[in-house]
Amino acid sequence: MARAGKKVLVLEKRPVLGGATVSEEVYPGFRYSVFSYVVSLLRPEIIRDLQLPKHGLTILPLESTLTPLPDGDYLYRDSDKWATYRNIQRFSARDADAYGEYGRDMYFMAKAVKYILGIRPPDPTSLHPGELLRLAKLGKHFLGLGADKLHMLVKLMTMSSAEFLEEWFESDPLIATLSSSGIIGTFLGPRSPGSAYVLLHHYMGEIDGVFRAWGFAKGGTGGISEAIASSARAFGAEMRTDSGVAEVAIRNGQVKGVVLENGAEIDADIVVSSLDPKLTFLTLLNPEELPNELVDSVRGFDTYGSSGKVNLALDAAPDLACLPGLGPHLRGAISISPNVDYLERAYDQAKYGQFSEKPYIDVVLPSMIDPHMAPPGKHVMSCFVQYAPYQLNEGTWPEQREAFGDAVVNTLSEYIPNLKKIILHRQVLSPWDIEQTIGLSGGNIFQGELSLSQLFFLRPAPGYADYRTPIRGYYQCGSATHPGGGITGAPGRLAALEILKDGKL
Ligand SMILES: Cc1cc2nc3c(=O)[nH]c(=O)nc-3n(C[C@H](O)[C@H](O)[C@H](O)COP(=O)(O)OP(=O)(O)OC[C@H]3O[C@@H](n4cnc5c(N)ncnc54)[C@H](O)[C@@H]3O)c2cc1C
C-alpha cells in the first residue's frame, strides 16, 4: 500500500515488530527465532515487489532431515537424491523406488494448488456475474489437472496424512516423518482425516524458485520481518511499536480510526487488522455492530492451540547417539517422529487434556547455519513441539510449563545424550504463553486451524473471505484469512490489492 503511494501507519502492541516472525536476544549473546523458525511459503512475488534482498533478506537452505530412531539407527534424507535413495532403501527397497515419484506427484499437486494462494476466494453462494466467472475459472483450472491428479487432490483434501502416505510407502520411519508435516500446527493426529491437506500446505513453498524447499532466514525469522519493515519504511510507511490498539472507532457503519490502549486516538478512513477474527471482530469492535451470523461464525472459529516451543541456549554442539560428532545433519532438521504410533500416542494424550510426555519435536540449530545467532562455539536450538493442548485437564500452563519443558528435554536426551549437560538456558512456550505474548487467540500458530471447514471461502467466515468486513473501511489481513498461516505474506498482499481496488484511499 505504501508502494502504491498511500499513507500507511503500522501499529504494533509489542516493543518489537514481527509477531510470530521475530528474532529476540532472550539471553545475552543468544538470538532466538522465538516462535516461527523456518521459511518456505513466503511468496516470491512479495520478495520481488518489496525488494526484500536489498533490505537484508537472505534465506539459507535447510537441506536435510534426520529422523533418529530409538534403537540407535536413523533415517537421513538430504538434497543428494542418490544418497537419500540408499538411506531409504535400508528400510525398504520399494519405498526407495516410490520416493522419487511421490516427490514429483506432490510437487505437481502443490503447483496446481498454489494457484489459489494468489487469488481472492470466490463466493460460491453469490450470483454476481463476476463471482460466477471467478468460480468457473477455478473449476476450469482444477478440471485441467486430469482425472488422476484430481483424484489425488480429493484424497489430499479428505484423508489422514498417515493413510495417504501408506498408499505410497511401507516403512514406518519414512511414513511417520513425512506425515509429521500433516500435524504441524493442528490439533490433529497423523491418523486424523484432514491432516493430508496440512501436508500439502507445507509442500507449497519455494525458495529462489526451488519448489518445496525449506530455508532459514539469516538472523532468524525476525530477519524477514526486519526486511519487510525496512522496505515499508523506504516506501514511506511509518511504524510504531508499543502501540496496542484497544478499539476500532466507527460511526454510522464507517470506520473512523482507532483508539490506542494508552487512550490516544488516531483518525483513519481505512483500518486493516492483522489479528485473528476473535480479536478483529469481537474484541476491537462491539459485536452488536455486526450481523449475528458473522458473530456466530467467529465465535465458532477454531483457534485451539496445540503446539509449543522450547528454545535452548547450548554451551556446545549437541552430539547425537546415532551420528556422533559434527556433520551436515546438524545443519538440517532433526525430527523426533520414529513411527506413526509414536505420533498418534502423543496426540492421544493431548485429546484428553495432557501435554505429550513423548512429543513430536522438530529441531533446528539456527547457529549451525548462521553463526551470528550465538557466541562462538555455542549454539541455539529451536524445538517446535506437539502436542501441548491449550486447555489442560489438570493445573494451568504457568504451573505445568516447566514440566512440559522437562518432557521435551528428556525425550531429546534419549537421542542426544550430552544435551542436559550443555543446556545454559531454556525458554518454554506453551499455547497459553503464545497467546499472552503475541495475542494469538488460543495460541493457535496459524490464527485458526487449517481444517477444510476453515479454508478458502470459509476463512475466516462464509461471506467474509474477501478481506472486507460489514464495517465500511475496516478490513482483515492476518493469517486467519485466505490462504492461511505460515510466513507467507500472502493474506496481506491479497488484502492490500482488494483495498486498493476499492479505491477509497
Ligand atoms: C510457535 C510458532 C511456530 C511457527 N513456526 C512457523 C514456521 O517455522 N514457519 C512458518 O512459515 N510459519 C510458522 N508459524 C506461523 C507463522 O509465524 C504465522 O502464520 C505468521 O507469523 C502470522 O503472521 P500474521 O501477521 O498473520 O500474525 P501474527 O504474527 O500473529 O502478528 C500479529 C501481530 O499483532 C500484534 N498485536 C496483537 N494485538 C494487538 C493490538 N491490540 N494492537 C496492536 N498490535 C497487536 C501482535 O503483537 C503481533 O505482532 C509459527 C507460529 C508460531 C506461533
The ligand as a Gaussian input file, in Angstrom:
#p B3LYP/6-31G(d) Opt

LIG

0 1
 C        5.359000     -21.250000      17.742000
 C        5.140000     -20.941000      16.287000
 C        5.912000     -21.579000      15.320000
 C        5.694000     -21.313000      13.962000
 N        6.545000     -21.874000      13.043000
 C        6.453000     -21.494000      11.750000
 C        7.474000     -21.847000      10.817000
 O        8.506000     -22.430000      11.190000
 N        7.308000     -21.477000       9.521000
 C        6.218000     -20.769000       9.095000
 O        6.116000     -20.464000       7.888000
 N        5.257000     -20.380000       9.972000
 C        5.367000     -20.700000      11.286000
 N        4.460000     -20.222000      12.195000
 C        3.329000     -19.457000      11.703000
 C        3.703000     -18.032000      11.303000
 O        4.659000     -17.494000      12.176000
 C        2.446000     -17.177000      11.343000
 O        1.471000     -17.762000      10.499000
 C        2.706000     -15.764000      10.860000
 O        3.742000     -15.134000      11.582000
 C        1.415000     -14.987000      11.046000
 O        1.576000     -13.680000      10.722000
 P        0.398000     -12.633000      10.964000
 O        0.932000     -11.294000      10.572000
 O       -0.860000     -13.083000      10.315000
 O        0.081000     -12.645000      12.533000
 P        0.970000     -12.508000      13.811000
 O        2.359000     -12.946000      13.567000
 O        0.208000     -13.163000      14.887000
 O        1.024000     -10.938000      14.085000
 C        0.042000     -10.241000      14.770000
 C        0.706000      -9.037000      15.451000
 O       -0.280000      -8.225000      16.057000
 C        0.195000      -7.756000      17.316000
 N       -0.969000      -7.392000      18.122000
 C       -1.804000      -8.212000      18.813000
 N       -2.794000      -7.498000      19.390000
 C       -2.581000      -6.200000      19.047000
 C       -3.272000      -4.993000      19.300000
 N       -4.382000      -4.963000      20.036000
 N       -2.770000      -3.839000      18.795000
 C       -1.638000      -3.840000      18.028000
 N       -0.952000      -4.972000      17.738000
 C       -1.425000      -6.124000      18.234000
 C        0.972000      -8.914000      17.863000
 O        1.883000      -8.490000      18.854000
 C        1.666000      -9.414000      16.592000
 O        2.876000      -8.735000      16.381000
 C        4.669000     -20.424000      13.563000
 C        3.909000     -19.745000      14.526000
 C        4.148000     -19.985000      15.889000
 C        3.334000     -19.238000      16.919000

